[in-house]
Each structure stands twice: as structure tokens, then as C-alpha cells.
Amino acid sequence: MLSRLLRNRYVLLRNRWRAPRGRLSLVVALLGVVCALLVSWFGSGAIRQRLASPGFVDFARDWAFGLTSMMLFFIGYGSLQVLFRDAENRVLHQLPLSPRAYYPYKLWRIGTAHLPFLAIPLTFALSLAFARAYGWALATLLLALPCFLFAIVIGLVAHVVAGYGMLSGGEQLKKFLASGVGPRDSAFFFYAPAGVLTLSLSFAVLQDLALKTMLSEGL
């Protein structure tokens, strides 16, 4: 099922790239890559000046964690859009399949939709690599990549649970959570993105503490 959906998605994207608008999007994407490389290159100069300073450790950790947190923010609040407001849903929901059959595909869609945001911490890692701080570049990757994978999985799980909450009981809890700001049945969706962000940031803190221990031992 997943392979068939991915194949159809590939055909759709291929046809879209061949259109004039798709070619323009490709040019914009390439310009984004070039800009990221330029930012990394020029940023490496500032990093070289800080390498020998006593505060470089805190500088590198703060920037790696801050940029990873920014990435997690976009995933936390963007996964809802991918799951429930994707234009493909109108076609997928017409197929005679259980909603659970789409979970692997939706997980893939959340990951690919937010893949550009992974460039936020990766640009900093590349700057560290250009400055020949290879250990810190690796540490940034070890922080950002697991957090990215964790966030897209939690993004799927949390919103699926919120969706099942629409069909369950707990009317008093829904009424309290909605607090008159929206439909009672959608109350769990008001808090699901914040829950994804909270869990993802908690995981990032644990990753940061683990990397701090590794770096203190001479990564």
C-alpha cells in the first residue's frame, strides 16, 4: 500500500515539475540551497574567531539547541496541516481502505513536508564543518536528526489520538478544553500541536544533556 501511494506521489510530482510553475519552484529550491551554503560559509568565519575562546562550548550548544527548537516549532504546528488539510485527502478518503493503512504514508508526508526546516540546524552544522569544528558539527547533527524523526512520529501519533478523541466520550472535558473558542468536538486539536512541541522539546533537552556528557568526555 505504501509503495503504491509513493509511486503515485512520484508520478504527480514528476508531472508537476514539468509544468512551468513546477520549474519555477525547482529554481526557488535551488536558490534556497545556494543561500544556505553561502550563509554556512560566511558564518564559519565568525565561528573560527570563537573557536579558541572559553565561551565557545556554550555558544555552540546554545545555537544548536535554539535552531533545533525552531525546527521543532514548525513541525509541531505544521503536522496538523499535513494530516487534515492536505489536498490529497479528498482522493485518499474515497478509497475503500482502513484509515490505519494510511499511517505510514502520512508519516512520510509529514517528514517530506517539513524536510526544508531541517536545513535550519543543518546550516549551522555546515558552518561548524567549514570552520573545521568537526566534532561540534557532528554533535549538531546528532541533536537535530533524532529530534526531527521523533517530532514527525509524535506529530502523527498526537493528532491521530486527537482525531479519535472526537469520536469518544468525555463531553465535559471537551467543553472545558474548548472554552467557547471553537467546536467542542475539536477541542483536542486546539492542544495537539502544543503537545507535539512540548514532547519534542523535552526529547531535545534529553538529547542535549546526552551530547553534553559525550562532549565532556572528548568527542
C-alpha positions in Angstrom: 0.0 0.0 0.0 2.7 2.4 1.0 4.8 1.7 -2.2 1.7 2.2 -4.4 1.0 5.6 -2.8 4.6 6.6 -3.0 4.6 5.7 -6.7 1.5 7.7 -7.4 3.1 10.6 -5.4 6.2 10.4 -7.6 4.2 10.5 -10.8 2.3 13.5 -9.5 5.5 15.4 -8.6 7.1 14.5 -11.8 4.2 15.9 -13.8 4.2 19.0 -11.6 7.9 19.6 -12.0 7.5 19.5 -15.8 4.9 22.3 -15.7 6.1 26.0 -15.8 5.1 26.6 -12.2 6.9 23.4 -11.1 10.1 24.6 -12.9 9.9 27.9 -11.1 9.5 26.0 -7.7 12.6 24.0 -8.6 14.6 27.2 -9.3 13.5 28.6 -6.0 14.5 25.4 -4.2 18.0 25.6 -5.8 18.3 29.2 -4.8 17.5 28.2 -1.3 20.2 25.6 -1.3 22.7 28.1 -2.6 21.7 30.7 0.0 22.1 28.1 2.8 25.6 27.2 1.6 26.5 30.9 1.5 25.2 31.5 5.0 27.1 28.5 6.2 30.3 29.7 4.5 30.1 33.3 5.8 29.0 32.1 9.2 32.1 29.9 9.5 34.2 33.0 9.7 32.5 34.1 12.9 32.8 30.6 14.3 36.6 30.5 13.6 37.0 33.6 15.7 35.2 32.0 18.6 36.9 28.6 18.4 39.7 29.5 20.8 37.5 31.5 23.2 36.5 30.0 26.6 32.8 30.5 25.8 32.7 28.6 22.6 31.2 25.5 24.2 28.2 27.4 25.4 27.9 29.3 22.2 27.8 26.1 20.1 25.4 24.3 22.4 23.0 27.3 22.6 22.9 27.8 18.8 22.5 24.1 18.1 19.7 23.8 20.6 18.0 27.0 19.6 18.0 26.2 15.9 16.7 22.7 16.6 13.9 24.1 18.7 12.9 26.4 15.9 12.7 23.4 13.6 10.6 21.6 16.1 8.2 24.5 16.3 7.4 24.3 12.6 6.9 20.6 12.8 4.7 20.8 15.8 2.3 23.3 14.3 2.7 22.1 10.7 1.9 18.4 11.1 -1.8 19.3 11.7 -1.9 21.0 8.3 -0.4 18.0 6.5 -2.6 15.4 8.2 -6.0 17.1 7.9 -5.7 19.8 5.3 -3.7 18.1 2.6 -5.3 18.3 -0.9 -4.7 14.6 -1.3 -7.2 13.7 1.4 -10.1 14.2 -0.9 -8.8 11.4 -3.1 -7.5 9.1 -0.3 -10.7 9.1 1.7 -12.6 7.8 -1.3 -10.5 4.6 -1.3 -12.1 1.5 0.4 -9.3 1.2 2.9 -9.0 1.5 6.7 -7.6 4.8 7.9 -4.8 2.9 9.6 -3.5 1.9 6.2 -2.5 5.5 5.5 -0.4 5.9 8.6 3.0 5.0 7.0 2.2 7.3 4.1 1.1 10.2 6.3 4.3 9.8 8.3 6.3 10.0 5.1 4.2 13.1 4.1 4.9 14.9 7.4 8.6 14.2 7.1 8.9 15.3 3.5 6.7 18.4 4.0 9.0 19.6 6.9 12.3 18.5 5.4 13.2 22.1 4.4 13.0 23.1 8.0 15.8 20.5 8.8 18.0 22.9 6.9 17.8 25.3 9.9 20.1 23.4 12.2 22.0 21.7 9.3 23.1 25.1 8.1 24.7 25.7 11.5 26.3 22.2 11.4 27.7 23.0 8.0 29.2 26.3 9.3 30.9 24.4 12.0 32.3 21.9 9.5 33.6 24.8 7.3 35.3 26.2 10.4 36.8 22.7 11.0 35.0 22.2 14.2 34.0 18.7 13.1 33.2 17.4 16.5 30.6 20.1 17.1 29.2 19.7 13.6 28.7 16.0 14.3 27.1 16.9 17.7 24.7 19.3 16.0 23.7 16.5 13.6 23.2 14.1 16.4 20.9 16.6 18.1 18.9 17.7 15.1 18.3 14.4 13.2 16.9 12.3 16.0 14.7 15.3 17.1 13.4 15.6 13.6 12.5 11.9 13.4 10.9 12.0 16.9 8.9 15.1 16.1 7.3 13.7 12.9 6.4 10.4 14.7 4.9 12.3 17.6 3.2 14.7 15.2 1.3 11.7 13.7 0.5 10.0 16.9 -0.7 13.1 18.8 -3.1 14.2 16.0 -4.4 10.7 15.4 -5.2 10.4 19.1 -6.9 13.8 18.9 -8.9 12.6 16.0 -10.1 9.5 17.9 -10.9 11.9 20.8 -13.5 13.5 18.6 -15.4 10.2 18.5 -15.0 9.3 22.1 -16.9 10.5 25.2 -15.7 13.0 27.7 -18.1 15.8 26.8 -17.4 17.7 29.9 -13.6 17.6 29.3 -14.2 18.7 25.7 -16.3 21.6 26.9 -13.7 22.7 29.3 -10.9 22.5 26.8 -12.8 24.3 24.1 -13.8 27.1 26.5 -16.1 28.6 23.9 -13.4 29.3 21.4 -14.4 26.6 18.9 -16.4 23.4 18.3 -16.5 21.2 21.3 -15.7 18.1 19.3 -12.5 19.6 18.0 -11.2 20.6 21.5 -8.3 18.1 21.5 -7.0 19.6 18.2 -6.5 23.0 19.9 -3.8 21.5 22.2 -2.4 18.7 20.0 0.2 21.0 18.2 1.4 22.4 21.5 1.6 18.8 22.9 3.8 17.8 19.9 6.0 20.8 20.5 6.3 20.1 24.3 7.2 16.4 23.8 9.6 17.2 21.0 11.4 19.9 23.1 11.6 17.5 26.1 13.2 15.0 23.8 15.6 17.7 22.6 16.6 18.6 26.1 17.4 14.9 26.8 19.4 14.7 23.6 21.3 17.9 24.6 22.2 16.6 28.0 23.4 13.3 26.5 25.5 15.2 24.0 26.9 17.4 26.7 28.1 14.3 28.5 29.7 12.9 25.3 31.4 16.2 24.6 32.7 16.5 28.1 34.4 13.1 27.5 36.2 14.5 24.4 34.0 13.9 21.3 
